[in-house]
Amino acid sequence: MQQGEGIRVSSSAVAGGNITVNVGTSDGTVEIMVWGSQDRTSHQVPGNKDASIPLPPVGAGTVIIVTVGKGLRRRRFEVVVVSPGP
Amino acid sequence: MHLKPVYLVAPKPKPPSVPTRRAFMIAGATFLAGAGLGGACGYAAGTSAVEGNGDAPSRPKSSGDAVLDDLRRLAVDAPVSELNEKWLYFGDIYSRSYRKDEYLPRGVERLIELVLSNPNLERRGHVARGLAQFVELGDPVLRDRLGHHVRELRKIR
């Protein structure tokens, strides 16, 4: 789990699964993007609760960036997609 | 007997002329100095022209957009350690808003060079995978310029 300024994000996520995000700040919107692409999706996250956000359809090894906040307050977290267990 | 003064006009004495050998030496030295200076200036002008013929001029001018100028500074001028530290910021804004900028690929290129040349870089494999993905999913200009590094980056564990 990665932490920073009231935000917690899982550092990895299983392909086809979800990313767990907890936002303790007033920023209730979380953006998910596949690193390097222009495609971004926004998700509402309830304050101080773990939210489970579905991953985009990508394979294992893909790097996903989770961003919270806007402008200078924007925080970024890297999440690596891993393959599901055997 | 009456004596009358007679004035004879002597020719004006000539200044001593420079001996031919010394004149040749001075002329030769002047020519060599001029050739050297001209060559140096020509070389400088030529190399700067060659640099300018690349994908982007080496030094970006102010764009009037503070965010873009900061990204360009990171890409071109900032120490690569700072660029590495701010990679998520750089890549996020670059891929979000400035995919067509001509200077920003240089930042990705510098990071690739850092990863490829530093076997002991912290989280090297992770950074390499992120860079490979960033190039693959980037603008066609970025892919054309840096796509040849992707295979090598993917090999890094």
gemmi code that builds the backbone of each chain (N, CA, C; Angstrom):
import gemmi

chains = {
    "A": [
        ("MET", (0.845, -1.202, 0.000), (0.000, 0.000, 0.000), (0.883, 1.257, 0.000)),
        ("GLN", (0.574, 2.188, -0.875), (1.314, 3.458, -0.922), (0.499, 4.514, -0.190)),
        ("GLN", (1.185, 5.404, 0.511), (0.474, 6.432, 1.265), (1.078, 7.799, 0.998)),
        ("GLY", (0.249, 8.809, 1.090), (0.754, 10.164, 0.949), (-0.357, 11.171, 1.089)),
        ("GLU", (-0.209, 12.067, 2.076), (-1.143, 13.181, 2.269), (-2.596, 12.723, 2.300)),
        ("GLY", (-2.849, 11.748, 3.126), (-4.225, 11.311, 3.337), (-4.769, 10.393, 2.258)),
        ("ILE", (-3.898, 9.906, 1.408), (-4.355, 9.038, 0.311), (-3.627, 7.702, 0.410)),
        ("ARG", (-4.356, 6.629, 0.269), (-3.730, 5.307, 0.268), (-4.161, 4.570, -0.999)),
        ("VAL", (-3.194, 3.999, -1.676), (-3.470, 3.285, -2.927), (-2.685, 1.988, -2.914)),
        ("SER", (-3.303, 0.918, -3.331), (-2.563, -0.336, -3.405), (-1.483, -0.225, -4.474)),
        ("SER", (-0.325, -0.845, -4.222), (0.796, -0.702, -5.153), (0.719, -1.688, -6.316)),
        ("SER", (-0.142, -2.683, -6.195), (-0.337, -3.607, -7.313), (-1.803, -4.007, -7.373)),
        ("ALA", (-2.196, -4.494, -8.504), (-3.582, -4.935, -8.680), (-3.584, -6.095, -9.667)),
        ("VAL", (-4.496, -7.007, -9.457), (-4.559, -8.192, -10.311), (-5.297, -7.843, -11.607)),
        ("ALA", (-4.751, -8.290, -12.728), (-5.382, -8.030, -14.025), (-6.841, -8.492, -14.002)),
        ("GLY", (-7.702, -7.631, -14.485), (-9.126, -7.948, -14.485), (-9.804, -7.656, -13.159)),
        ("GLY", (-9.020, -7.192, -12.182), (-9.571, -6.924, -10.858), (-9.758, -5.447, -10.583)),
        ("ASN", (-9.537, -5.073, -9.339), (-9.777, -3.696, -8.922), (-8.553, -3.105, -8.222)),
        ("ILE", (-8.536, -1.769, -8.170), (-7.528, -1.044, -7.393), (-8.219, -0.518, -6.143)),
        ("THR", (-7.585, -0.702, -5.019), (-8.157, -0.176, -3.776), (-7.575, 1.207, -3.495)),
        ("VAL", (-8.477, 2.173, -3.314), (-8.059, 3.556, -3.069), (-8.806, 4.081, -1.860)),
        ("ASN", (-8.090, 4.771, -0.973), (-8.718, 5.433, 0.167), (-8.278, 6.892, 0.166)),
        ("VAL", (-9.260, 7.794, 0.097), (-8.952, 9.225, 0.066), (-9.469, 9.852, 1.354)),
        ("GLY", (-8.544, 10.315, 2.174), (-8.937, 10.954, 3.431), (-9.083, 12.448, 3.298)),
        ("THR", (-8.753, 12.984, 2.154), (-8.847, 14.441, 1.961), (-10.207, 14.778, 1.358)),
        ("SER", (-10.363, 16.055, 1.002), (-11.641, 16.478, 0.431), (-11.763, 16.108, -1.047)),
        ("ASP", (-10.704, 15.570, -1.596), (-10.761, 15.197, -3.014), (-11.518, 13.886, -3.170)),
        ("GLY", (-12.680, 13.956, -3.715), (-13.478, 12.749, -3.833), (-13.402, 12.086, -5.191)),
        ("THR", (-12.616, 12.664, -6.086), (-12.526, 12.098, -7.431), (-11.132, 11.524, -7.672)),
        ("VAL", (-11.114, 10.320, -8.181), (-9.862, 9.639, -8.482), (-9.818, 9.358, -9.979)),
        ("GLU", (-8.683, 9.595, -10.567), (-8.539, 9.356, -12.007), (-7.581, 8.190, -12.226)),
        ("ILE", (-7.961, 7.335, -13.140), (-7.138, 6.170, -13.469), (-6.689, 6.301, -14.927)),
        ("MET", (-5.420, 6.086, -15.164), (-4.970, 6.114, -16.561), (-3.910, 5.050, -16.797)),
        ("VAL", (-3.912, 4.556, -18.009), (-2.854, 3.637, -18.425), (-1.663, 4.511, -18.799)),
        ("TRP", (-0.542, 4.284, -18.151), (0.621, 5.158, -18.281), (1.028, 5.362, -19.733)),
        ("GLY", (1.100, 6.621, -20.138), (1.522, 6.962, -21.487), (0.367, 7.188, -22.449)),
        ("SER", (-0.810, 6.668, -22.106), (-1.948, 6.831, -23.020), (-2.729, 8.092, -22.660)),
        ("GLN", (-3.652, 8.432, -23.520), (-4.504, 9.590, -23.239), (-5.786, 9.183, -22.521)),
        ("ASP", (-6.023, 7.897, -22.441), (-7.289, 7.423, -21.879), (-7.274, 7.532, -20.361)),
        ("ARG", (-8.253, 8.239, -19.835), (-8.367, 8.419, -18.385), (-9.818, 8.258, -17.998)),
        ("THR", (-10.030, 7.662, -16.857), (-11.400, 7.534, -16.362), (-11.455, 8.101, -14.950)),
        ("SER", (-12.550, 8.778, -14.641), (-12.726, 9.377, -13.314), (-13.713, 8.562, -12.503)),
        ("HIS", (-13.465, 8.489, -11.203), (-14.315, 7.700, -10.309), (-14.524, 8.484, -9.012)),
        ("GLN", (-15.740, 8.454, -8.537), (-16.035, 9.081, -7.247), (-15.625, 8.124, -6.129)),
        ("VAL", (-14.941, 8.675, -5.142), (-14.501, 7.848, -4.024), (-15.030, 8.465, -2.733)),
        ("PRO", (-15.763, 7.720, -1.944), (-16.258, 8.281, -0.681), (-15.108, 8.529, 0.289)),
        ("GLY", (-15.171, 9.647, 1.019), (-14.102, 10.018, 1.942), (-13.884, 8.999, 3.041)),
        ("ASN", (-12.616, 8.725, 3.320), (-12.219, 7.828, 4.412), (-12.766, 6.405, 4.292)),
        ("LYS", (-13.142, 6.033, 3.096), (-13.595, 4.655, 2.896), (-12.787, 4.036, 1.776)),
        ("ASP", (-12.504, 2.765, 1.904), (-11.803, 2.083, 0.828), (-12.747, 1.914, -0.356)),
        ("ALA", (-12.293, 2.430, -1.487), (-13.089, 2.264, -2.704), (-12.365, 1.286, -3.621)),
        ("SER", (-13.126, 0.488, -4.297), (-12.554, -0.499, -5.191), (-12.885, -0.089, -6.629)),
        ("ILE", (-11.870, 0.283, -7.356), (-12.074, 0.814, -8.711), (-11.649, -0.238, -9.728)),
        ("PRO", (-12.521, -0.544, -10.666), (-12.157, -1.576, -11.646), (-11.005, -1.139, -12.547)),
        ("LEU", (-10.113, -2.059, -12.798), (-8.983, -1.779, -13.691), (-9.461, -1.725, -15.134)),
        ("PRO", (-8.813, -0.916, -15.938), (-9.096, -1.004, -17.385), (-8.617, -2.367, -17.905)),
        ("PRO", (-9.106, -2.768, -19.064), (-8.716, -4.084, -19.594), (-7.280, -4.104, -20.113)),
        ("VAL", (-6.355, -4.364, -19.239), (-4.932, -4.399, -19.611), (-4.310, -5.678, -19.068)),
        ("GLY", (-3.190, -6.045, -19.626), (-2.512, -7.263, -19.213), (-1.578, -7.051, -18.044)),
        ("ALA", (-1.061, -8.154, -17.537), (-0.095, -8.091, -16.439), (1.162, -7.363, -16.895)),
        ("GLY", (1.750, -6.615, -15.987), (2.948, -5.856, -16.303), (2.654, -4.424, -16.692)),
        ("THR", (1.386, -4.135, -16.947), (1.022, -2.767, -17.334), (1.115, -1.840, -16.117)),
        ("VAL", (1.569, -0.633, -16.373), (1.656, 0.372, -15.304), (0.433, 1.285, -15.392)),
        ("ILE", (-0.245, 1.397, -14.270), (-1.428, 2.266, -14.167), (-1.069, 3.422, -13.237)),
        ("ILE", (-1.541, 4.616, -13.563), (-1.306, 5.763, -12.686), (-2.644, 6.196, -12.088)),
        ("VAL", (-2.649, 6.316, -10.782), (-3.828, 6.805, -10.058), (-3.537, 8.238, -9.644)),
        ("THR", (-4.393, 9.172, -10.021), (-4.182, 10.565, -9.622), (-5.352, 11.036, -8.783)),
        ("VAL", (-5.015, 11.827, -7.787), (-6.016, 12.388, -6.882), (-5.739, 13.881, -6.765)),
        ("GLY", (-6.791, 14.691, -6.838), (-6.629, 16.136, -6.696), (-6.397, 16.813, -8.029)),
        ("LYS", (-6.307, 18.141, -7.962), (-6.134, 18.921, -9.187), (-5.016, 19.944, -9.014)),
        ("GLY", (-4.477, 20.385, -10.140), (-3.457, 21.440, -10.134), (-2.252, 21.049, -9.306)),
        ("LEU", (-1.787, 21.983, -8.483), (-0.588, 21.734, -7.679), (-0.830, 20.684, -6.601)),
        ("ARG", (-2.095, 20.439, -6.276), (-2.417, 19.459, -5.240), (-2.566, 18.049, -5.817)),
        ("ARG", (-2.336, 17.892, -7.067), (-2.506, 16.569, -7.677), (-1.422, 15.606, -7.177)),
        ("ARG", (-1.854, 14.453, -6.752), (-0.923, 13.419, -6.283), (-1.031, 12.221, -7.211)),
        ("ARG", (0.107, 11.580, -7.459), (0.139, 10.477, -8.417), (0.721, 9.228, -7.772)),
        ("PHE", (0.107, 8.119, -8.060), (0.558, 6.835, -7.510), (0.645, 5.828, -8.651)),
        ("GLU", (1.694, 5.038, -8.589), (1.937, 4.052, -9.626), (1.420, 2.694, -9.156)),
        ("VAL", (0.680, 2.050, -9.982), (0.153, 0.722, -9.643), (0.543, -0.233, -10.771)),
        ("VAL", (1.115, -1.360, -10.397), (1.513, -2.348, -11.407), (0.475, -3.451, -11.461)),
        ("VAL", (0.060, -3.769, -12.652), (-0.911, -4.851, -12.823), (-0.157, -6.175, -12.831)),
        ("VAL", (-0.611, -7.096, -11.991), (0.047, -8.411, -11.913), (-0.923, -9.474, -12.423)),
        ("SER", (-0.326, -10.579, -12.806), (-1.177, -11.652, -13.331), (-1.872, -12.369, -12.176)),
        ("PRO", (-3.070, -12.875, -12.422), (-3.749, -13.632, -11.373), (-2.979, -14.913, -11.052)),
        ("GLY", (-3.107, -15.331, -9.853), (-2.397, -16.543, -9.441), (-2.861, -17.755, -10.233)),
        ("PRO", (-2.081, -18.851, -10.135), (-2.429, -20.060, -10.890), (-3.749, -20.669, -10.420)),
    ],
    "B": [
        ("MET", (87.504, 88.391, -55.795), (86.704, 87.238, -56.217), (85.468, 87.184, -55.374)),
        ("HIS", (84.370, 86.970, -56.029), (83.089, 86.951, -55.321), (82.505, 85.539, -55.311)),
        ("LEU", (82.254, 85.117, -54.119), (81.712, 83.737, -53.998), (80.205, 83.782, -53.799)),
        ("LYS", (79.502, 83.016, -54.555), (78.051, 82.935, -54.410), (77.686, 81.582, -53.807)),
        ("PRO", (76.800, 81.600, -52.800), (76.404, 80.289, -52.235), (75.547, 79.490, -53.223)),
        ("VAL", (75.772, 78.285, -53.278), (74.988, 77.376, -54.156), (74.341, 76.323, -53.256)),
        ("TYR", (73.053, 76.199, -53.367), (72.329, 75.221, -52.541), (71.979, 74.000, -53.392)),
        ("LEU", (72.372, 72.920, -52.954), (72.053, 71.679, -53.668), (70.944, 70.950, -52.893)),
        ("VAL", (69.893, 70.559, -53.574), (68.773, 69.844, -52.921), (69.049, 68.351, -52.958)),
        ("ALA", (69.172, 67.832, -51.781), (69.398, 66.374, -51.713), (68.051, 65.645, -51.763)),
        ("PRO", (68.001, 64.513, -52.325), (66.723, 63.757, -52.328), (66.308, 63.387, -50.909)),
        ("LYS", (64.970, 63.402, -50.696), (64.441, 63.080, -49.366), (64.823, 61.639, -49.014)),
        ("PRO", (65.389, 61.498, -47.833), (65.796, 60.122, -47.503), (64.594, 59.187, -47.377)),
        ("LYS", (64.716, 58.065, -47.985), (63.617, 57.083, -47.945), (63.638, 56.368, -46.594)),
        ("PRO", (62.474, 56.097, -46.034), (62.493, 55.284, -44.815), (63.011, 53.902, -45.169)),
        ("PRO", (63.700, 53.296, -44.231), (64.224, 51.966, -44.550), (63.090, 50.993, -44.809)),
        ("SER", (63.141, 50.389, -45.957), (62.060, 49.462, -46.302), (62.203, 48.161, -45.506)),
        ("VAL", (61.033, 47.517, -45.293), (61.044, 46.253, -44.564), (61.691, 45.209, -45.449)),
        ("PRO", (62.610, 44.523, -44.912), (63.223, 43.500, -45.757), (62.178, 42.515, -46.253)),
        ("THR", (62.358, 42.016, -47.412), (61.391, 41.127, -48.054), (61.055, 39.922, -47.177)),
        ("ARG", (62.029, 39.367, -46.512), (61.794, 38.165, -45.699), (60.878, 38.459, -44.517)),
        ("ARG", (61.136, 39.646, -43.862), (60.306, 39.994, -42.712), (58.855, 40.261, -43.154)),
        ("ALA", (58.717, 40.948, -44.307), (57.364, 41.215, -44.825), (56.630, 39.902, -45.100)),
        ("PHE", (57.344, 38.958, -45.641), (56.721, 37.661, -45.929), (56.260, 36.974, -44.631)),
        ("MET", (57.106, 37.078, -43.606), (56.748, 36.452, -42.329), (55.507, 37.109, -41.717)),
        ("ILE", (55.438, 38.440, -41.765), (54.288, 39.156, -41.200), (53.018, 38.793, -41.964)),
        ("ALA", (53.121, 38.802, -43.288), (51.948, 38.464, -44.097), (51.495, 37.027, -43.827)),
        ("GLY", (52.446, 36.140, -43.698), (52.105, 34.729, -43.434), (51.433, 34.559, -42.093)),
        ("ALA", (52.001, 35.253, -41.072), (51.409, 35.136, -39.738), (49.996, 35.701, -39.717)),
        ("THR", (49.801, 36.828, -40.424), (48.461, 37.428, -40.491), (47.482, 36.483, -41.167)),
        ("PHE", (47.951, 35.862, -42.240), (47.074, 34.920, -42.937), (46.703, 33.736, -42.033)),
        ("LEU", (47.692, 33.205, -41.327), (47.413, 32.045, -40.463), (46.450, 32.414, -39.328)),
        ("ALA", (46.653, 33.619, -38.756), (45.746, 34.039, -37.678), (44.320, 34.175, -38.207)),
        ("GLY", (44.191, 34.789, -39.387), (42.864, 34.956, -39.986), (42.218, 33.633, -40.328)),
        ("ALA", (43.015, 32.735, -40.851), (42.465, 31.414, -41.207), (42.011, 30.663, -39.960)),
        ("GLY", (42.816, 30.773, -38.898), (42.447, 30.095, -37.647), (41.167, 30.645, -37.071)),
        ("LEU", (41.073, 31.966, -37.016), (39.864, 32.590, -36.463), (38.642, 32.260, -37.312)),
        ("GLY", (38.822, 32.368, -38.622), (37.706, 32.057, -39.523), (37.266, 30.616, -39.410)),
        ("GLY", (38.240, 29.717, -39.289), (37.908, 28.289, -39.149), (37.138, 28.023, -37.881)),
        ("ALA", (37.580, 28.673, -36.792), (36.884, 28.464, -35.512), (35.449, 28.963, -35.587)),
        ("CYS", (35.285, 30.162, -36.171), (33.926, 30.712, -36.298), (33.067, 29.824, -37.201)),
        ("GLY", (33.657, 29.366, -38.279), (32.907, 28.498, -39.200), (32.512, 27.190, -38.551)),
        ("TYR", (33.431, 26.639, -37.767), (33.125, 25.375, -37.080), (31.964, 25.570, -36.099)),
        ("ALA", (32.044, 26.677, -35.331), (30.985, 26.935, -34.346), (29.639, 27.120, -35.037)),
        ("ALA", (29.643, 27.888, -36.124), (28.388, 28.118, -36.848), (27.870, 26.822, -37.445)),
        ("GLY", (28.771, 26.007, -37.953), (28.362, 24.745, -38.577), (27.776, 23.774, -37.586)),
        ("THR", (28.443, 23.642, -36.416), (27.928, 22.685, -35.427), (26.586, 23.135, -34.887)),
        ("SER", (26.417, 24.449, -34.683), (25.119, 24.901, -34.177), (24.047, 24.678, -35.229)),
        ("ALA", (24.392, 24.815, -36.501), (23.412, 24.567, -37.564), (23.034, 23.101, -37.600)),
        ("VAL", (24.006, 22.207, -37.382), (23.706, 20.778, -37.384), (22.788, 20.429, -36.227)),
        ("GLU", (23.075, 21.004, -35.037), (22.198, 20.746, -33.898), (20.784, 21.217, -34.197)),
        ("GLY", (20.689, 22.335, -34.896), (19.371, 22.875, -35.198), (18.609, 22.069, -36.221)),
        ("ASN", (19.295, 21.170, -36.936), (18.609, 20.389, -37.952), (17.954, 19.132, -37.386)),
        ("GLY", (18.084, 18.872, -36.069), (17.502, 17.686, -35.461), (16.011, 17.822, -35.284)),
        ("ASP", (15.467, 16.990, -34.402), (14.032, 17.011, -34.185), (13.573, 18.304, -33.523)),
        ("ALA", (14.421, 18.890, -32.702), (14.049, 20.118, -32.024), (15.312, 20.916, -31.752)),
        ("PRO", (15.206, 22.244, -31.731), (16.358, 23.046, -31.339), (16.791, 22.651, -29.938)),
        ("SER", (18.097, 22.812, -29.645), (18.592, 22.298, -28.371), (18.046, 23.067, -27.177)),
        ("ARG", (17.822, 24.343, -27.320), (17.346, 25.145, -26.190), (15.960, 25.716, -26.482)),
        ("PRO", (14.946, 25.310, -25.712), (13.623, 25.855, -25.983), (13.496, 27.300, -25.531)),
        ("LYS", (12.760, 28.062, -26.308), (12.448, 29.427, -25.891), (11.160, 29.383, -25.078)),
        ("SER", (10.897, 30.473, -24.397), (9.684, 30.520, -23.589), (8.451, 30.391, -24.482)),
        ("SER", (7.527, 29.543, -24.050), (6.316, 29.314, -24.829), (5.185, 30.237, -24.384)),
        ("GLY", (5.370, 30.897, -23.224), (4.297, 31.690, -22.660), (3.376, 30.861, -21.786)),
        ("ASP", (3.634, 29.571, -21.690), (2.843, 28.655, -20.865), (3.790, 28.134, -19.769)),
        ("ALA", (3.535, 28.544, -18.530), (4.466, 28.236, -17.440), (4.616, 26.728, -17.225)),
        ("VAL", (3.524, 25.995, -17.359), (3.592, 24.545, -17.145), (4.446, 23.892, -18.231)),
        ("LEU", (4.175, 24.278, -19.469), (4.955, 23.711, -20.580), (6.434, 24.085, -20.458)),
        ("ASP", (6.702, 25.315, -20.075), (8.103, 25.729, -19.907), (8.787, 24.903, -18.826)),
        ("ASP", (8.055, 24.597, -17.759), (8.641, 23.776, -16.694), (8.918, 22.358, -17.200)),
        ("LEU", (7.988, 21.813, -17.962), (8.220, 20.478, -18.527), (9.408, 20.484, -19.485)),
        ("ARG", (9.494, 21.524, -20.284), (10.622, 21.624, -21.223), (11.946, 21.773, -20.470)),
        ("ARG", (11.910, 22.532, -19.379), (13.130, 22.669, -18.565), (13.548, 21.302, -18.028)),
        ("LEU", (12.568, 20.553, -17.522), (12.881, 19.218, -17.012), (13.432, 18.334, -18.133)),
        ("ALA", (12.815, 18.434, -19.292), (13.192, 17.560, -20.404), (14.592, 17.849, -20.920)),
        ("VAL", (14.951, 19.120, -20.970), (16.181, 19.504, -21.669), (17.302, 19.941, -20.728)),
        ("ASP", (16.971, 20.745, -19.719), (18.017, 21.409, -18.925), (18.236, 20.836, -17.535)),
        ("ALA", (17.194, 20.344, -16.919), (17.303, 19.934, -15.513), (18.220, 18.724, -15.368)),
        ("PRO", (18.863, 18.581, -14.186), (19.644, 17.358, -13.953), (18.740, 16.136, -14.108)),
        ("VAL", (19.296, 15.076, -14.641), (18.472, 13.893, -14.912), (17.922, 13.298, -13.606)),
        ("SER", (18.634, 13.543, -12.498), (18.130, 13.053, -11.209), (16.817, 13.746, -10.853)),
        ("GLU", (16.724, 15.042, -11.151), (15.475, 15.769, -10.890), (14.358, 15.266, -11.811)),
        ("LEU", (14.730, 15.040, -13.053), (13.747, 14.513, -14.008), (13.234, 13.143, -13.549)),
        ("ASN", (14.144, 12.321, -13.076), (13.766, 10.985, -12.601), (12.828, 11.091, -11.394)),
        ("GLU", (13.158, 12.024, -10.516), (12.345, 12.234, -9.306), (10.925, 12.697, -9.655)),
        ("LYS", (10.826, 13.502, -10.726), (9.529, 14.088, -11.111), (8.919, 13.376, -12.315)),
        ("TRP", (9.312, 12.154, -12.540), (8.897, 11.422, -13.727), (7.381, 11.278, -13.814)),
        ("LEU", (6.718, 10.985, -12.728), (5.263, 10.812, -12.787), (4.581, 12.127, -13.136)),
        ("TYR", (5.061, 13.205, -12.545), (4.525, 14.538, -12.868), (4.767, 14.849, -14.346)),
        ("PHE", (6.006, 14.657, -14.773), (6.387, 14.964, -16.156), (5.541, 14.154, -17.147)),
        ("GLY", (5.515, 12.845, -16.926), (4.810, 11.972, -17.866), (3.310, 12.192, -17.871)),
        ("ASP", (2.755, 12.481, -16.702), (1.312, 12.709, -16.601), (0.901, 13.926, -17.428)),
        ("ILE", (1.569, 15.051, -17.191), (1.182, 16.283, -17.898), (1.542, 16.197, -19.379)),
        ("TYR", (2.677, 15.606, -19.651), (3.106, 15.431, -21.053), (2.061, 14.631, -21.821)),
        ("SER", (1.682, 13.476, -21.293), (0.756, 12.616, -22.044), (-0.667, 13.178, -22.029)),
        ("ARG", (-0.954, 14.007, -21.050), (-2.301, 14.578, -20.946), (-2.494, 15.763, -21.895)),
        ("SER", (-1.512, 16.674, -21.925), (-1.752, 17.967, -22.583), (-0.761, 18.374, -23.669)),
        ("TYR", (0.415, 17.767, -23.683), (1.438, 18.286, -24.598), (2.068, 17.173, -25.435)),
        ("ARG", (1.261, 16.270, -25.923), (1.800, 15.099, -26.633), (2.545, 15.465, -27.907)),
        ("LYS", (2.218, 16.616, -28.475), (2.839, 16.997, -29.748), (4.056, 17.894, -29.565)),
        ("ASP", (4.402, 18.208, -28.336), (5.515, 19.143, -28.140), (6.819, 18.529, -28.653)),
        ("GLU", (7.609, 19.365, -29.286), (8.822, 18.860, -29.932), (9.988, 18.657, -28.967)),
        ("TYR", (9.933, 19.287, -27.804), (11.060, 19.195, -26.866), (10.898, 18.047, -25.852)),
        ("LEU", (9.678, 17.733, -25.485), (9.465, 16.807, -24.372), (9.993, 15.386, -24.618)),
        ("PRO", (10.002, 14.879, -25.853), (10.597, 13.550, -26.040), (12.029, 13.461, -25.538)),
        ("ARG", (12.716, 14.573, -25.510), (14.106, 14.568, -25.030), (14.167, 14.134, -23.555)),
        ("GLY", (13.143, 14.502, -22.779), (13.114, 14.079, -21.376), (12.989, 12.574, -21.261)),
        ("VAL", (12.124, 11.977, -22.073), (11.965, 10.517, -22.057), (13.273, 9.863, -22.508)),
        ("GLU", (13.870, 10.457, -23.516), (15.132, 9.909, -24.027), (16.215, 9.943, -22.953)),
        ("ARG", (16.296, 11.038, -22.208), (17.317, 11.147, -21.148), (17.075, 10.102, -20.064)),
        ("LEU", (15.822, 9.862, -19.733), (15.535, 8.847, -18.714), (15.895, 7.448, -19.224)),
        ("ILE", (15.608, 7.208, -20.492), (15.982, 5.903, -21.065), (17.503, 5.723, -20.999)),
        ("GLU", (18.222, 6.773, -21.352), (19.692, 6.705, -21.275), (20.143, 6.428, -19.843)),
        ("LEU", (19.471, 7.058, -18.878), (19.815, 6.850, -17.462), (19.604, 5.388, -17.077)),
        ("VAL", (18.481, 4.843, -17.466), (18.160, 3.450, -17.101), (19.119, 2.478, -17.784)),
        ("LEU", (19.369, 2.701, -19.055), (20.223, 1.766, -19.798), (21.678, 1.805, -19.323)),
        ("SER", (22.111, 2.954, -18.840), (23.528, 3.079, -18.483), (23.795, 2.874, -16.989)),
        ("ASN", (22.764, 2.619, -16.201), (22.953, 2.462, -14.756), (22.363, 1.149, -14.261)),
        ("PRO", (23.148, 0.081, -14.255), (22.621, -1.212, -13.810), (22.174, -1.210, -12.350)),
        ("ASN", (22.705, -0.274, -11.565), (22.364, -0.250, -10.138), (21.280, 0.767, -9.799)),
        ("LEU", (20.628, 1.292, -10.789), (19.579, 2.287, -10.531), (18.465, 1.663, -9.693)),
        ("GLU", (17.991, 2.428, -8.723), (16.930, 1.936, -7.849), (15.658, 1.634, -8.666)),
        ("ARG", (15.073, 0.491, -8.427), (13.840, 0.049, -9.105), (14.015, 0.111, -10.636)),
        ("ARG", (15.164, -0.315, -11.098), (15.499, -0.159, -12.518), (14.506, -0.878, -13.433)),
        ("GLY", (14.194, -2.121, -13.103), (13.279, -2.879, -13.942), (11.901, -2.248, -14.013)),
        ("HIS", (11.459, -1.745, -12.879), (10.145, -1.112, -12.812), (10.117, 0.163, -13.673)),
        ("VAL", (11.160, 0.981, -13.510), (11.244, 2.222, -14.295), (11.340, 1.894, -15.786)),
        ("ALA", (12.122, 0.857, -16.119), (12.299, 0.477, -17.527), (10.965, 0.053, -18.149)),
        ("ARG", (10.187, -0.726, -17.411), (8.879, -1.161, -17.938), (7.961, 0.042, -18.164)),
        ("GLY", (7.984, 0.969, -17.196), (7.156, 2.163, -17.331), (7.553, 2.997, -18.540)),
        ("LEU", (8.848, 3.127, -18.757), (9.319, 3.905, -19.911), (8.939, 3.223, -21.221)),
        ("ALA", (9.113, 1.909, -21.268), (8.762, 1.172, -22.489), (7.282, 1.363, -22.807)),
        ("GLN", (6.458, 1.244, -21.793), (5.018, 1.417, -22.002), (4.693, 2.840, -22.427)),
        ("PHE", (5.365, 3.805, -21.801), (5.118, 5.213, -22.119), (5.426, 5.493, -23.590)),
        ("VAL", (6.511, 4.913, -24.088), (6.875, 5.116, -25.500), (5.872, 4.409, -26.408)),
        ("GLU", (5.532, 3.174, -26.049), (4.625, 2.394, -26.903), (3.253, 3.053, -27.041)),
        ("LEU", (2.787, 3.654, -25.971), (1.456, 4.257, -26.002), (1.492, 5.751, -26.292)),
        ("GLY", (2.685, 6.252, -26.565), (2.820, 7.691, -26.805), (2.442, 8.097, -28.211)),
        ("ASP", (2.653, 9.371, -28.469), (2.392, 9.934, -29.779), (3.291, 9.258, -30.826)),
        ("PRO", (2.836, 9.133, -32.078), (3.673, 8.505, -33.116), (5.071, 9.116, -33.234)),
        ("VAL", (5.182, 10.408, -32.985), (6.501, 11.055, -33.059), (7.429, 10.479, -31.988)),
        ("LEU", (6.880, 10.274, -30.801), (7.671, 9.695, -29.706), (8.058, 8.259, -30.034)),
        ("ARG", (7.123, 7.510, -30.563), (7.401, 6.099, -30.914), (8.473, 6.019, -32.002)),
        ("ASP", (8.346, 6.887, -33.006), (9.333, 6.857, -34.087), (10.728, 7.187, -33.573)),
        ("ARG", (10.763, 8.115, -32.641), (12.070, 8.589, -32.165), (12.716, 7.613, -31.186)),
        ("LEU", (11.904, 6.995, -30.316), (12.476, 6.202, -29.224), (12.036, 4.742, -29.220)),
        ("GLY", (11.223, 4.372, -30.198), (10.696, 3.012, -30.212), (11.765, 1.927, -30.271)),
        ("HIS", (12.915, 2.263, -30.829), (13.978, 1.253, -30.951), (14.555, 0.848, -29.588)),
        ("HIS", (14.238, 1.616, -28.521), (14.738, 1.263, -27.182), (13.805, 0.294, -26.453)),
        ("VAL", (12.588, 0.132, -26.946), (11.576, -0.590, -26.171), (11.997, -2.028, -25.870)),
        ("ARG", (12.507, -2.711, -26.882), (12.884, -4.123, -26.681), (13.945, -4.247, -25.581)),
        ("GLU", (14.919, -3.361, -25.643), (15.998, -3.399, -24.646), (15.469, -3.074, -23.255)),
        ("LEU", (14.544, -2.123, -23.185), (13.965, -1.767, -21.878), (13.162, -2.934, -21.312)),
        ("ARG", (12.462, -3.645, -22.190), (11.627, -4.769, -21.739), (12.469, -5.923, -21.182)),
        ("LYS", (13.727, -5.993, -21.601), (14.594, -7.076, -21.131), (15.087, -6.851, -19.714)),
        ("ILE", (15.042, -5.612, -19.266), (15.594, -5.274, -17.935), (14.660, -5.793, -16.847)),
        ("ARG", (15.240, -6.536, -15.912), (14.458, -7.086, -14.788), (14.836, -6.426, -13.491)),
    ],
}
model = gemmi.Model(1)
for chain_id, residues in chains.items():
    chain = gemmi.Chain(chain_id)
    for i, (resn, *xyz) in enumerate(residues, 1):
        res = gemmi.Residue()
        res.name, res.seqid = resn, gemmi.SeqId(i, " ")
        for name, pos in zip(("N", "CA", "C"), xyz):
            atom = gemmi.Atom()
            atom.name, atom.element = name, gemmi.Element(name[0])
            atom.pos, atom.b_iso = gemmi.Position(*pos), 0.0
            res.add_atom(atom)
        chain.add_residue(res)
    model.add_chain(chain)
structure = gemmi.Structure()
structure.add_model(model)
structure.setup_entities()
